Amino acid sequence: MAKKGTKNKQATPDFSKYIRLFWIVFTGGLIFAVLLFLLASYGVLGEMPDHTELENPKNNLATEIISSDGKTLGKFYYNDNRTPVDYSELPPYLVEALLATEDARFREHSGIDARGTLRAIAKLGSGGGASTISQQLAKQLFHGEGSRNIHERIIQKIKEWVIAIRLERQYTKEEIIAMYFNIYDFGNNADGIRSASRIYFGKEPLELDVKESAMLVGMFKNSSLYNPRRNPEGVTNRRNVVLNQMVKYGYLNETTSDSLKKTDLSLNYTPESHREGIATYFREYLKQFMKDWIAENPKADDEKYSLYNDGLKIFTTIDSRMQQYAEDAVQKHMPRLQAEFDHQNTPDRNPTAPFLELNHSEIDALMKRSMRQSERWRHMKYDLKKSNDEIIASFDVPREMKIFSWGGEIDTIMKPIDSIRYYKSFLHTGMMSMDPQTGHVKAWVGGINYRHFQYDHVKQGKRQVGSTFKPFVYATAIDQLHLSPCDTLPNSPITIEANKFGNPEPWTAKNSDGKYGDFMTLKHALATSTNTVTARLMDKIGPQPVIDMAKNLGVEEDILPVPAIALGTPDLSVYEMVAAYSTFANKGVYNQPVMVTRIEDKNGTVLYQFTPESRDVLSEEVAYVTVNLLEGVTQGGSGTRLRTKGADKYSAAYREIITGYPYEFTNPIAGKTGTTQNQSDGWFMGMVPNLVTGVWVGAEDRATHFKTITYGQGAAMALPIWGLYMKSCYADEELGISKEDFEKPEELSIRVDCNASDEDEEAQMLMEEEEDVNIGF
């Protein structure tokens, strides 16, 4: 029993030492954190970007090829198909989707979201991460994915925080958002928002709508997992999460969000690669152009520009609309032409198909040459170091392959030697279109399918030009002899004796149709491609002046000075022919074809500006008279089908391969068809005052051709492509393709109207002179 008056006292606990310990730990932790940040900032914890690197982060930027109408034709890149955009080029919904999903307080913090960081620490990361957009940008720019080692990851996180704060000081919020969109890899070669919007939706970023914006922002979580091509369901769900976030933060109302969530992704997948898109052959030409330019134009520090990483911009003369019309014309005509060719070359109709006029030993020799010229031979010989016998044997071993057909790629099993023969059955084309007044090349189609046929038939390919060479002879004769289209020459066989012009044997010119007559005007002779009249002109002037004329007109190839060139024996390119014909349309002034107008670096500094190269070749009068002669081709010669209608009712050729007929052009057109002796090459050169276009069609080997001229002439093989192309160009009035007359010289002393008498023509000239005088007063 306790004693009375005794108190049960308890001792008061002393917390002072715990409080001191707390403040010591807290202060120590704070000092340690500050020290860590300082150490990170000074680079002690690992390399950190300096001020210069923050100002100019090193990204691999693709070189962009830009058309004359401001469209992207394609890009040059190794791994990163990235072309940066400004904040002003991002639609509001895209930015709002990003903020709602990735960093709702982005406008409030200075690189680190303190509330989000504390929440993440308190919940040990279970409530979501705390990385701000600035931190994520820092990670993307300077050290990539986080380490799996916890200690290294903490150091990386600290460095992210430091870099994020520096980025916030260096850039505006808008610039950080743009950089973040530009740096991200959206998969499928879609590096950055511009590539992503073009590849997934076929449009520029500013054209993206709400649900498209939500889908792309949803991919920030993991573009590999949320790949719309492989995982459309997962991407749709992720997109809907982004839409919910936009509702949560007031960027979107719930009704709109609910309706959008019911829709599919609406992808318009448009892959971007070196072998896809438009102007593929032109882009390949441009690659070599740029390599040459880069070799000759180093940077200020003597380093070479990188075509694939330096973000150059190449401004070209190609018009994306005209390029598309040209490619469409080829894609419409060539399958029909090929179908007729295949019909004529079934085994029962041609046992040596696709070749004609070759025996079996000649075909074997041709195939052996083709084997040795193939990529397969090169790879096995020089990369794999195989013997010739091993290589030859491999061509007889069946293997899986994809082969081209006009109906789409075919997966098949075939011997490589059989695939070579299969591909030799295809007809190819080369087409170039140019403004003669500026030299600007507007369209360039080097073949039928770049993925399977890389050889460029615009500039690489040189083929016999046939009758398209005749205008060079006529122009030379007009220039030297002052001839008129109305002058006449005998239409009878002519033989130029041996050694007269360096020809070792006598040379006789005959008409392809075997028809002859008395006399024929020059205009009618060129319109009907009468060989005897052209040969007589050659006999009067000789081959060397014609060669000199051709060289001045832009022909680069060396030509043997013999009389036979009058009928088109030289092998020339579409590029050369278009440049030469453009001189006629440009009043006798040659303009060197221009493909690149300027080159800029990634900052917009002009590195190259083209300088026009031109020269006077012909007088304006001679050029006009030559054009007048060429107009006769479409008025009453082999190009008349450009103006007619109804021929398809009685001609199988018009129904089967004259694609796009009737064209029903009524405006002035100068042109010339060309067909080589055995129909192996078909040409059409067509001109209006502000556009000259050349088209060639033929097979890889000259032994592959149509049997008859019905289908094998230039008017059937090449002219339809020109007709389809021009119909599309005229339908697009924004292009401003001329329908006017070719401008007549103020002084014209050569008679061109063969329907009028000499007196009428002279009176007309006098009247025009008087009108000019009156106008002058």
MARSE-647843 format. One record per residue (C-alpha): residue number from 1; residue in three letters; x, y, z. Coordinates in steps of 0.5 Angstrom, whole numbers, plus 500, padded with zeros to 3 digits. Example, Ala and Ser with C-alpha at 12.3 -4.5 7.8 and 13.67 -1.06 7.14 Angstrom:
// MARSE-647843
     k     r    c1    c2    c3
     1   Ala   525   491   516
     2   Ser   527   498   514
END
This chain:
// MARSE-647843
     k     r    c1    c2    c3
     1   Met   500   500   500
     2   Ala   503   507   498
     3   Lys   504   512   503
     4   Lys   500   517   504
     5   Gly   502   524   500
     6   Thr   507   520   496
     7   Lys   506   523   488
     8   Asn   508   518   482
     9   Lys   512   523   478
    10   Gln   514   521   471
    11   Ala   520   524   467
    12   Thr   519   529   461
    13   Pro   522   526   455
    14   Asp   527   530   452
    15   Phe   526   531   444
    16   Ser   532   536   443
    17   Lys   537   531   441
    18   Tyr   532   528   436
    19   Ile   530   535   433
    20   Arg   537   537   432
    21   Leu   538   530   429
    22   Phe   533   532   424
    23   Trp   535   538   422
    24   Ile   542   536   421
    25   Val   540   530   417
    26   Phe   535   535   413
    27   Thr   541   540   412
    28   Gly   546   535   410
    29   Gly   541   532   405
    30   Leu   540   539   403
    31   Ile   547   541   402
    32   Phe   548   534   399
    33   Ala   543   535   394
    34   Val   545   542   392
    35   Leu   552   539   392
    36   Leu   550   534   387
    37   Phe   547   539   383
    38   Leu   553   543   383
    39   Leu   557   537   381
    40   Ala   553   535   376
    41   Ser   553   542   373
    42   Tyr   560   543   373
    43   Gly   561   536   370
    44   Val   564   532   375
    45   Leu   558   527   375
    46   Gly   559   526   367
    47   Glu   560   530   361
    48   Met   554   536   361
    49   Pro   553   540   355
    50   Asp   556   547   355
    51   His   552   554   353
    52   Thr   554   552   345
    53   Glu   551   545   345
    54   Leu   545   548   349
    55   Glu   544   553   343
    56   Asn   545   548   338
    57   Pro   543   541   340
    58   Lys   547   536   335
    59   Asn   541   533   331
    60   Asn   541   529   325
    61   Leu   537   533   320
    62   Ala   535   530   314
    63   Thr   536   534   307
    64   Glu   530   536   304
    65   Ile   528   537   297
    66   Ile   523   542   296
    67   Ser   519   543   289
    68   Ser   518   550   286
    69   Asp   511   550   289
    70   Gly   514   549   296
    71   Lys   512   542   297
    72   Thr   517   537   299
    73   Leu   519   532   294
    74   Gly   523   527   298
    75   Lys   529   527   303
    76   Phe   536   525   304
    77   Tyr   538   521   310
    78   Tyr   541   515   314
    79   Asn   537   514   320
    80   Asp   534   520   322
    81   Asn   528   522   317
    82   Arg   528   529   321
    83   Thr   526   536   318
    84   Pro   524   541   324
    85   Val   518   545   324
    86   Asp   517   552   328
    87   Tyr   512   552   334
    88   Ser   508   556   329
    89   Glu   507   550   324
    90   Leu   504   546   330
    91   Pro   496   546   331
    92   Pro   493   548   337
    93   Tyr   490   541   339
    94   Leu   497   538   338
    95   Val   500   543   343
    96   Glu   494   542   348
    97   Ala   494   534   347
    98   Leu   501   534   349
    99   Leu   500   539   355
   100   Ala   494   535   358
   101   Thr   498   528   357
   102   Glu   505   530   359
   103   Asp   506   536   363
   104   Ala   499   540   365
   105   Arg   503   545   369
   106   Phe   508   546   364
   107   Arg   507   553   363
   108   Glu   508   554   371
   109   His   514   551   372
   110   Ser   521   552   370
   111   Gly   524   546   368
   112   Ile   522   541   374
   113   Asp   515   540   377
   114   Ala   516   540   385
   115   Arg   509   538   386
   116   Gly   510   532   381
   117   Thr   516   530   384
   118   Leu   514   530   391
   119   Arg   508   526   389
   120   Ala   512   521   385
   121   Ile   517   520   391
   122   Ala   511   520   396
   123   Lys   508   514   392
   124   Leu   515   511   390
   125   Gly   513   512   383
   126   Ser   506   508   383
   127   Gly   502   515   382
   128   Gly   506   516   375
   129   Gly   513   519   373
   130   Ala   514   527   375
   131   Ser   518   528   368
   132   Thr   517   535   365
   133   Ile   517   536   358
   134   Ser   523   540   359
   135   Gln   526   534   363
   136   Gln   524   529   357
   137   Leu   527   534   352
   138   Ala   534   534   356
   139   Lys   534   526   356
   140   Gln   532   526   348
   141   Leu   537   531   347
   142   Phe   543   529   351
   143   His   543   522   354
   144   Gly   538   518   351
   145   Glu   534   512   355
   146   Gly   535   511   362
   147   Ser   540   506   365
   148   Arg   537   500   369
   149   Asn   543   501   374
   150   Ile   539   505   380
   151   His   545   509   382
   152   Glu   547   511   375
   153   Arg   539   512   374
   154   Ile   539   517   380
   155   Ile   545   521   377
   156   Gln   542   521   370
   157   Lys   536   524   373
   158   Ile   540   529   377
   159   Lys   543   531   370
   160   Glu   536   531   367
   161   Trp   534   536   372
   162   Val   540   541   371
   163   Ile   539   541   363
   164   Ala   532   542   364
   165   Ile   533   548   368
   166   Arg   538   551   363
   167   Leu   534   549   357
   168   Glu   528   553   360
   169   Arg   533   559   361
   170   Gln   536   558   354
   171   Tyr   529   558   350
   172   Thr   522   560   351
   173   Lys   516   555   353
   174   Glu   514   555   345
   175   Glu   521   553   343
   176   Ile   522   547   348
   177   Ile   515   545   345
   178   Ala   517   545   338
   179   Met   524   542   340
   180   Tyr   520   536   343
   181   Phe   516   535   338
   182   Asn   522   535   333
   183   Ile   526   530   337
   184   Tyr   522   525   338
   185   Asp   522   518   334
   186   Phe   515   516   332
   187   Gly   517   510   328
   188   Asn   517   507   321
   189   Asn   522   513   319
   190   Ala   518   518   322
   191   Asp   523   522   326
   192   Gly   520   528   329
   193   Ile   513   531   328
   194   Arg   513   533   321
   195   Ser   515   526   318
   196   Ala   510   523   323
   197   Ser   504   527   320
   198   Arg   507   526   313
   199   Ile   508   519   314
   200   Tyr   502   517   318
   201   Phe   497   522   315
   202   Gly   500   524   309
   203   Lys   499   532   311
   204   Glu   503   537   314
   205   Pro   503   538   322
   206   Leu   499   544   321
   207   Glu   493   540   318
   208   Leu   493   535   323
   209   Asp   486   535   326
   210   Val   484   533   334
   211   Lys   484   526   333
   212   Glu   490   525   329
   213   Ser   494   530   334
   214   Ala   492   525   340
   215   Met   494   519   336
   216   Leu   501   522   335
   217   Val   502   525   342
   218   Gly   499   518   345
   219   Met   505   515   342
   220   Phe   510   519   346
   221   Lys   509   514   351
   222   Asn   512   508   347
   223   Ser   512   509   340
   224   Ser   515   502   339
   225   Leu   509   499   343
   226   Tyr   504   504   340
   227   Asn   506   503   333
   228   Pro   499   504   329
   229   Arg   501   499   323
   230   Arg   503   494   328
   231   Asn   498   495   334
   232   Pro   492   499   332
   233   Glu   488   497   337
   234   Gly   493   499   343
   235   Val   494   506   339
   236   Thr   487   507   339
   237   Asn   486   506   346
   238   Arg   492   510   348
   239   Arg   489   516   343
   240   Asn   483   515   347
   241   Val   487   516   354
   242   Val   489   523   351
   243   Leu   482   525   349
   244   Asn   480   524   356
   245   Gln   486   528   359
   246   Met   484   534   354
   247   Val   477   533   357
   248   Lys   480   533   364
   249   Tyr   484   540   363
   250   Gly   478   543   359
   251   Tyr   481   543   352
   252   Leu   476   539   349
   253   Asn   468   538   351
   254   Glu   466   531   353
   255   Thr   461   530   347
   256   Thr   466   532   342
   257   Ser   471   527   345
   258   Asp   466   521   346
   259   Ser   464   522   338
   260   Leu   472   522   336
   261   Lys   473   516   341
   262   Lys   468   512   336
   263   Thr   472   513   330
   264   Asp   478   509   327
   265   Leu   485   512   327
   266   Ser   484   514   319
   267   Leu   491   513   317
   268   Asn   494   515   311
   269   Tyr   500   511   311
   270   Thr   505   514   306
   271   Pro   512   511   307
   272   Glu   518   516   306
   273   Ser   524   512   303
   274   His   529   513   297
   275   Arg   525   509   293
   276   Glu   518   511   294
   277   Gly   514   518   293
   278   Ile   515   522   287
   279   Ala   521   524   283
   280   Thr   525   518   285
   281   Tyr   529   518   279
   282   Phe   530   526   279
   283   Arg   532   525   287
   284   Glu   537   520   285
   285   Tyr   540   525   280
   286   Leu   540   530   285
   287   Lys   544   526   290
   288   Gln   550   525   285
   289   Phe   549   533   284
   290   Met   550   534   291
   291   Lys   555   530   292
   292   Asp   559   534   287
   293   Trp   557   540   290
   294   Ile   559   538   297
   295   Ala   566   536   294
   296   Glu   567   543   291
   297   Asn   564   547   297
   298   Pro   567   545   304
   299   Lys   564   549   310
   300   Ala   568   555   313
   301   Asp   572   550   318
   302   Asp   574   546   311
   303   Glu   569   540   314
   304   Lys   565   537   309
   305   Tyr   557   538   309
   306   Ser   554   532   310
   307   Leu   548   530   305
   308   Tyr   544   526   310
   309   Asn   545   529   317
   310   Asp   546   537   316
   311   Gly   539   539   315
   312   Leu   540   542   308
   313   Lys   535   545   304
   314   Ile   535   544   296
   315   Phe   530   548   292
   316   Thr   529   545   286
   317   Thr   525   547   279
   318   Ile   521   541   279
   319   Asp   514   543   280
   320   Ser   510   537   284
   321   Arg   504   538   280
   322   Met   507   537   274
   323   Gln   511   532   276
   324   Gln   505   528   279
   325   Tyr   502   529   272
   326   Ala   508   526   268
   327   Glu   508   520   273
   328   Asp   501   519   272
   329   Ala   501   519   265
   330   Val   507   514   265
   331   Gln   503   510   269
   332   Lys   496   510   265
   333   His   500   509   258
   334   Met   505   504   259
   335   Pro   501   498   262
   336   Arg   497   498   256
   337   Leu   503   498   251
   338   Gln   506   493   255
   339   Ala   499   489   255
   340   Glu   499   489   247
   341   Phe   507   488   247
   342   Asp   506   481   251
   343   His   500   479   247
   344   Gln   505   479   241
   345   Asn   510   476   245
   346   Thr   507   469   247
   347   Pro   511   463   246
   348   Asp   506   461   240
   349   Arg   507   468   237
   350   Asn   514   469   238
   351   Pro   518   463   240
   352   Thr   524   467   242
   353   Ala   520   472   246
   354   Pro   522   477   248
   355   Phe   527   478   243
   356   Leu   526   479   235
   357   Glu   531   477   229
   358   Leu   536   474   234
   359   Asn   538   466   233
   360   His   539   462   240
   361   Ser   546   463   240
   362   Glu   546   470   239
   363   Ile   541   470   245
   364   Asp   545   466   249
   365   Ala   551   471   248
   366   Leu   546   477   250
   367   Met   544   473   257
   368   Lys   551   472   259
   369   Arg   553   479   258
   370   Ser   547   481   262
   371   Met   549   476   267
   372   Arg   556   479   268
   373   Gln   553   486   268
   374   Ser   548   484   274
   375   Glu   548   487   281
   376   Arg   548   479   283
   377   Trp   555   478   279
   378   Arg   558   484   282
   379   His   556   482   289
   380   Met   558   475   289
   381   Lys   565   477   285
   382   Tyr   567   483   289
   383   Asp   564   482   296
   384   Leu   563   474   297
   385   Lys   570   473   292
   386   Lys   566   467   289
   387   Ser   569   464   282
   388   Asn   566   465   276
   389   Asp   564   458   275
   390   Glu   560   459   282
   391   Ile   557   465   280
   392   Ile   554   462   273
   393   Ala   552   456   277
   394   Ser   548   460   282
   395   Phe   544   463   276
   396   Asp   541   457   275
   397   Val   539   455   283
   398   Pro   531   457   284
   399   Arg   530   462   290
   400   Glu   525   466   293
   401   Met   524   473   290
   402   Lys   519   479   289
   403   Ile   518   481   282
   404   Phe   515   487   278
   405   Ser   509   487   275
   406   Trp   504   492   273
   407   Gly   499   489   277
   408   Gly   503   489   283
   409   Glu   509   486   286
   410   Ile   509   478   285
   411   Asp   512   473   290
   412   Thr   515   468   287
   413   Ile   520   462   286
   414   Met   525   463   280
   415   Lys   532   462   277
   416   Pro   536   469   277
   417   Ile   537   467   270
   418   Asp   530   467   268
   419   Ser   528   473   272
   420   Ile   533   477   268
   421   Arg   530   474   261
   422   Tyr   523   476   265
   423   Tyr   525   483   266
   424   Lys   528   484   259
   425   Ser   521   484   256
   426   Phe   519   490   259
   427   Leu   518   497   256
   428   His   521   503   259
   429   Thr   520   510   258
   430   Gly   524   517   260
   431   Met   521   523   260
   432   Met   523   531   261
   433   Ser   519   537   261
   434   Met   522   544   261
   435   Asp   520   551   261
   436   Pro   524   554   255
   437   Gln   524   561   257
   438   Thr   528   560   264
   439   Gly   531   553   263
   440   His   527   550   269
   441   Val   526   543   269
   442   Lys   519   542   271
   443   Ala   518   534   271
   444   Trp   523   528   270
   445   Val   521   521   270
   446   Gly   527   516   269
   447   Gly   523   510   268
   448   Ile   517   506   270
   449   Asn   518   504   277
   450   Tyr   525   506   281
   451   Arg   524   500   286
   452   His   525   495   281
   453   Phe   529   499   275
   454   Gln   534   504   277
   455   Tyr   537   506   271
   456   Asp   535   513   269
   457   His   532   514   262
   458   Val   532   521   262
   459   Lys   540   523   263
   460   Gln   544   516   263
   461   Gly   540   513   257
   462   Lys   542   515   250
   463   Arg   538   512   245
   464   Gln   537   512   237
   465   Val   533   519   236
   466   Gly   530   517   229
   467   Ser   527   522   226
   468   Thr   527   527   232
   469   Phe   534   529   229
   470   Lys   531   532   223
   471   Pro   529   538   225
   472   Phe   537   540   226
   473   Val   538   538   219
   474   Tyr   532   543   217
   475   Ala   534   548   222
   476   Thr   542   548   219
   477   Ala   539   548   212
   478   Ile   534   554   213
   479   Asp   540   558   217
   480   Gln   545   557   211
   481   Leu   541   557   205
   482   His   535   561   207
   483   Leu   530   556   205
   484   Ser   522   557   207
   485   Pro   518   551   209
   486   Cys   514   552   202
   487   Asp   520   551   198
   488   Thr   520   544   195
   489   Leu   525   538   193
   490   Pro   524   532   189
   491   Asn   521   526   193
   492   Ser   525   521   190
   493   Pro   531   516   192
   494   Ile   538   519   193
   495   Thr   545   517   193
   496   Ile   551   520   196
   497   Glu   557   518   193
   498   Ala   562   515   197
   499   Asn   567   519   201
   500   Lys   563   526   199
   501   Phe   562   527   207
   502   Gly   567   522   210
   503   Asn   562   516   208
   504   Pro   567   510   206
   505   Glu   561   507   202
   506   Pro   555   510   198
   507   Trp   549   512   202
   508   Thr   542   511   199
   509   Ala   536   514   203
   510   Lys   529   511   202
   511   Asn   523   512   205
   512   Ser   520   508   210
   513   Asp   513   507   206
   514   Gly   517   506   200
   515   Lys   513   511   197
   516   Tyr   516   517   192
   517   Gly   513   522   188
   518   Asp   515   529   184
   519   Phe   516   535   189
   520   Met   514   536   196
   521   Thr   515   542   200
   522   Leu   519   542   206
   523   Lys   514   543   211
   524   His   510   537   208
   525   Ala   516   533   208
   526   Leu   518   534   215
   527   Ala   511   533   217
   528   Thr   511   526   214
   529   Ser   518   525   216
   530   Thr   520   524   209
   531   Asn   527   521   209
   532   Thr   529   523   201
   533   Val   528   530   202
   534   Thr   532   530   209
   535   Ala   537   527   205
   536   Arg   537   532   200
   537   Leu   538   537   205
   538   Met   544   534   208
   539   Asp   547   533   201
   540   Lys   546   541   200
   541   Ile   550   543   207
   542   Gly   554   537   209
   543   Pro   554   533   216
   544   Gln   559   537   220
   545   Pro   555   544   220
   546   Val   549   540   222
   547   Ile   553   537   228
   548   Asp   556   544   230
   549   Met   548   546   230
   550   Ala   546   540   235
   551   Lys   552   542   239
   552   Asn   550   549   240
   553   Leu   543   547   241
   554   Gly   546   543   247
   555   Val   547   536   245
   556   Glu   553   533   249
   557   Glu   554   526   245
   558   Asp   560   526   240
   559   Ile   557   525   233
   560   Leu   560   522   227
   561   Pro   560   526   221
   562   Val   557   522   216
   563   Pro   550   523   212
   564   Ala   546   518   215
   565   Ile   546   522   221
   566   Ala   540   526   217
   567   Leu   535   520   219
   568   Gly   537   520   226
   569   Thr   542   515   227
   570   Pro   546   518   233
   571   Asp   544   516   240
   572   Leu   542   522   245
   573   Ser   539   523   251
   574   Val   532   525   253
   575   Tyr   535   531   257
   576   Glu   539   533   251
   577   Met   533   533   246
   578   Val   529   537   251
   579   Ala   534   542   251
   580   Ala   536   543   244
   581   Tyr   528   543   242
   582   Ser   527   548   247
   583   Thr   532   553   244
   584   Phe   527   553   238
   585   Ala   521   555   242
   586   Asn   526   560   246
   587   Lys   527   564   239
   588   Gly   534   561   238
   589   Val   537   562   245
   590   Tyr   539   556   249
   591   Asn   538   556   256
   592   Gln   542   550   260
   593   Pro   537   546   264
   594   Val   536   548   271
   595   Met   534   543   276
   596   Val   537   547   283
   597   Thr   536   554   284
   598   Arg   539   555   291
   599   Ile   541   551   297
   600   Glu   541   553   304
   601   Asp   543   550   311
   602   Lys   539   549   317
   603   Asn   539   556   319
   604   Gly   537   559   312
   605   Thr   543   561   310
   606   Val   544   561   302
   607   Leu   550   557   300
   608   Tyr   549   556   293
   609   Gln   545   560   288
   610   Phe   544   558   281
   611   Thr   547   563   275
   612   Pro   543   562   269
   613   Glu   547   560   263
   614   Ser   545   561   256
   615   Arg   547   563   249
   616   Asp   545   565   242
   617   Val   545   559   237
   618   Leu   540   561   232
   619   Ser   537   568   229
   620   Glu   530   569   232
   621   Glu   527   568   225
   622   Val   531   561   223
   623   Ala   528   559   230
   624   Tyr   521   561   228
   625   Val   521   558   222
   626   Thr   523   551   225
   627   Val   518   552   230
   628   Asn   513   553   224
   629   Leu   515   547   220
   630   Leu   514   543   227
   631   Glu   507   545   227
   632   Gly   506   542   221
   633   Val   507   535   224
   634   Thr   501   536   229
   635   Gln   497   539   223
   636   Gly   498   534   218
   637   Gly   503   529   220
   638   Ser   504   524   225
   639   Gly   502   528   230
   640   Thr   495   530   228
   641   Arg   492   525   232
   642   Leu   493   530   238
   643   Arg   487   534   234
   644   Thr   483   529   231
   645   Lys   477   524   234
   646   Gly   473   518   232
   647   Ala   479   514   230
   648   Asp   478   509   236
   649   Lys   472   507   232
   650   Tyr   476   504   226
   651   Ser   483   503   229
   652   Ala   485   497   234
   653   Ala   491   501   236
   654   Tyr   487   507   238
   655   Arg   483   503   242
   656   Glu   488   498   245
   657   Ile   494   503   246
   658   Ile   493   510   244
   659   Thr   491   512   252
   660   Gly   487   518   253
   661   Tyr   485   519   246
   662   Pro   482   523   243
   663   Tyr   486   529   246
   664   Glu   482   534   242
   665   Phe   488   540   243
   666   Thr   486   546   239
   667   Asn   492   550   241
   668   Pro   498   551   237
   669   Ile   503   545   238
   670   Ala   510   544   235
   671   Gly   512   537   235
   672   Lys   516   531   232
   673   Thr   515   524   232
   674   Gly   521   519   232
   675   Thr   521   511   230
   676   Thr   528   507   229
   677   Gln   529   503   224
   678   Asn   526   496   227
   679   Gln   521   500   232
   680   Ser   526   499   238
   681   Asp   525   506   240
   682   Gly   519   511   240
   683   Trp   520   518   241
   684   Phe   515   524   241
   685   Met   518   531   242
   686   Gly   512   536   244
   687   Met   513   544   244
   688   Val   508   550   246
   689   Pro   511   557   247
   690   Asn   513   556   255
   691   Leu   513   548   255
   692   Val   518   543   252
   693   Thr   517   536   253
   694   Gly   520   530   251
   695   Val   518   522   251
   696   Trp   522   516   249
   697   Val   519   509   250
   698   Gly   523   502   248
   699   Ala   526   496   252
   700   Glu   533   495   255
   701   Asp   535   491   249
   702   Arg   534   493   242
   703   Ala   532   486   240
   704   Thr   526   487   244
   705   His   521   491   240
   706   Phe   514   491   236
   707   Lys   514   487   230
   708   Thr   510   493   226
   709   Ile   510   500   226
   710   Thr   503   500   227
   711   Tyr   504   499   235
   712   Gly   512   501   235
   713   Gln   512   508   232
   714   Gly   513   514   236
   715   Ala   506   516   235
   716   Ala   503   510   239
   717   Met   509   509   244
   718   Ala   511   516   246
   719   Leu   506   521   244
   720   Pro   500   518   248
   721   Ile   504   520   255
   722   Trp   505   527   252
   723   Gly   498   528   250
   724   Leu   496   525   257
   725   Tyr   501   529   261
   726   Met   499   536   257
   727   Lys   491   534   258
   728   Ser   493   534   266
   729   Cys   497   541   265
   730   Tyr   492   544   261
   731   Ala   486   542   266
   732   Asp   490   545   272
   733   Glu   490   553   270
   734   Glu   494   555   276
   735   Leu   500   552   272
   736   Gly   499   557   266
   737   Ile   501   553   261
   738   Ser   500   557   254
   739   Lys   495   556   249
   740   Glu   498   562   245
   741   Asp   501   562   238
   742   Phe   509   562   238
   743   Glu   511   569   238
   744   Lys   513   571   231
   745   Pro   519   575   230
   746   Glu   518   583   228
   747   Glu   522   582   222
   748   Leu   520   576   218
   749   Ser   523   575   211
   750   Ile   522   568   210
   751   Arg   515   565   207
   752   Val   512   561   212
   753   Asp   504   561   210
   754   Cys   505   556   204
   755   Asn   497   557   203
   756   Ala   498   564   201
   757   Ser   501   566   194
   758   Asp   508   570   194
   759   Glu   504   577   193
   760   Asp   499   575   199
   761   Glu   505   574   204
   762   Glu   509   580   202
   763   Ala   503   584   202
   764   Gln   501   581   209
   765   Met   508   583   211
   766   Leu   508   590   209
   767   Met   501   591   213
   768   Glu   504   588   219
   769   Glu   510   593   218
   770   Glu   505   599   217
   771   Glu   501   597   224
   772   Asp   508   597   228
   773   Val   509   604   225
   774   Asn   502   606   227
   775   Ile   503   603   234
   776   Gly   510   606   235
   777   Phe   507   613   233
END
